[in-house]
Every structure is written in C-alpha cells, then in structure tokens.
Amino acid sequence: MTFWKRFWGPQQADSKSELIPLYNQIVAKAREPHWYETGLVPDSIDGRFDMIATLFSLVLLRLEQDAAQAQNMAHLTEVLVDDMDGQLREVGIGDMIVGKHIGKIMGAVGGRINAFRIALADNSQLDEAIARNVYRGEEVDRAAATHVRQGLLAIEQVLAGVASNDLAKGNAAW
C-alpha cells in the first residue's frame, strides 16, 4: 500500500527547493562585476565557477557551525549539482559524461571547502588558498588579489553575524 500511497498520494514539496534562494544569492554575489574588474578573476566559465565555488564554500563553512543545518547543507549541495548539471548540458556536454564532470566539480568544491576552512582559521594561508582556488595558480596583480582577499574576508565576517536559519532561507543580506 505504501507504493500506491506515494504514487497517487499528495506530492510533498522538494526540500531542496527551499535552498534555492540562498543558492541564487551565492550566484548573484559571485557574478558581481568587482570580482572580475578589480579582482581580475578571469571572466570565463572557469573563473565564474571558481567564484561560485568559493562563495559556496564560505556559506557552507558558516552553515556547518550549526549542527542543525546539516540537512540544509546537503540540500544546498544538491541545488549546486542540479545547476552545474544544467550548465554542463547547456554547453554541450552529453549524458554519457555529465556524471564524470559533476564528480570533478564536486571534488573541486570539496577541495575549496577544505582549503578555505584551513585558510580562514589561519589567515596567513589565505593568499595561497585564493591563488590556487580563484586564480588557479596563475600570476595575478597584487592589488587584484588583495581586493579578492578583502572581499572574501568581508563576506566571511558578515556571514558570521547572520543567524544560520536566516541564511539557509535566503533571507539574510550579506
């Protein structure tokens, strides 16, 4: 009977849809022109991904401070995967290898989360984390890198003052 109840019964809202406003905030922040104009982050598919992944990492690091946000963190990650899946298909990646690309993307995001967790605990490592994860090890103007550093630290500081429930709902201004 459970199968039929699920099949014909009322449909429940997808829990991850509640995290879409927060994900949209992350993407909007990552698309702000100052990252690309003043910060000289490459204005390319890779550069935009790097900024989304970096800000996504900062948000997850904030949410992980509240054990009650574990499910929201998982749902937010699912929203990211759904978006990246759609983006890959839009640029012509076929069904046969989308999963492989998603795996690489999630590995890159996981690496950033760990790198920024360490770097934000010890700011002396932040410049290296930015160079590796935002600029992919390419040489960049010192003033541009400083702009990105200050921007990320400012976001981290604002996120620290935001209630995790408000952040998860996408209601917080950051």
N, C-alpha and C positions, 0 to 999 in steps of 0.2 A: 504494500500500500504506500510506502514511503516514496517509491519511484514515481507513482502516479500523482501523488500529492505534490511532489516537486515539479513534475512535468505540467500538471494542469492547475496547480495552486497559484496563489498570488506571487508575483515576482518581487523579490526584495531588491532594493537599490544596491548597486555595486558599491561596496565600502570604499574602494579606492577613488571613486568619483568625488568623494569629499575632500580629497587632497589635491584635486586639480587646481583650485585657486592658488594654493601655495606653490605648486609647480609653475603655474603661469607667472607668479611673482618672481620666481627664480629666473625664468627665461627672460622676463622683461628686464630684470636687473642686469643679466648677462648681455643683453643687447644694447645697453646704454652706450651711446657713442664715445663717451670719455675713455672707456677701456681701449678702444681701437684708435682713437685720435691722439689722446695724450699718453695713454699707456702703451701704445704701439703694439697691442696684441694683434696678430695677423687677422685681418678682416677676411676670413676664409671659412670654409666649412669646418676645418680643423680648429682654427682659432676660436670660432664661436662655440664649438663643442667644448674646447678647453675652458672657456669662461663658464658655460653652463655647468660642467662637471665640477669646477672649483667652487662655485657658489652653492651648488647642490651639496657638496661636501661640508661646507660651513653650516648649512642648515641641518644636515644630518648630525653633525657633531653637536649642535645645540640641542636637538631633539633627544639624542642619546643620553643627555644628562638627566632625563626624566624617564625612569623605567616604564612608566605608564604609557609612554609614546612608542613603544616597540612596534605595535601593530600599525601605527601611522607611518613609522619609518618604512616598514615593509610595503605598505600601500603606496607610499610616495615613490619608492623604488620601482614598483610595478608601473606607475604612471610614466616614469622616465623610460622604462623599457618599451612601453607602448608607443611613446613619442619617437624614440630612436628607431623602432621597427618601421614606423610610418615614414620617417625621414629617409631611411635606407631604401625603402621601396620607391619613394619619390625620385631618388637619384638613379634608380635603375638597377638596384641590387635585387637579384632574383630570389625566389622562395628557397631554392636549394642551399643558398649560402647565407641567408639573413641570420640564421641562428648562430653561425660561426662569428659573424660580425658583432652580433649582440653580446656574445661571450667575451669578445675582445673589448668591447665598450664597457661592459660591467667590470672587467679586470682593470681597465684604466680608471674607472670611477673608484673602485676599491683601493687602488694604489694611491689615488689622490686623498681619499679619506684618511688613510693611514699616514701619508706624508704630512698632511695639514694637522692631523691630531698631534703628531710629534712636534711639528714646527710651531704650532700655536702654544704648546706647553713650554717650548724653549725658543723664543723669538730669534735667537742667533742662527737658527736653522731655516728661518722663513724665506730669506732671499734665495737660498738654494732650492727650496721647495717650489717657489714661484718660477725660478729659471727653468727647472726641469718640467714642471707641470703646466705652466701657462705659455712659456716661450719654447718649450721642447728642446732646451739646451742651446738654442741659438743666441748669439750675442745680441744684446739689446742696449739701447741708450740708458744710462744710469738714471736719468730723470724719469724716463718712462717706467722703469722697473720700480722706482720709488713711488710713483703715482699708484701703481697697482698694489704695492705693499700697503700704502696708507689707506687705499680704498678697501682692501680686504680686512685690515685691522679695524677700520671704522665699522664695517658691516658686522664683524665678529662682536665688537663692543655693543652695538645696538641689539643684536640678537640675544646677547647675554641678559639684557634687560627686558626681554619680551617673555611673557608667560607662554609656556610651551603649548598650552591648549589654543591660545590665540594664534600662535604661529602656525600650528597644524591646520587650523581652519582657514588660514589665508587672510585673517582679519587684521593682522598686525602691520603697521607701517614700519618698514625697515629699508 
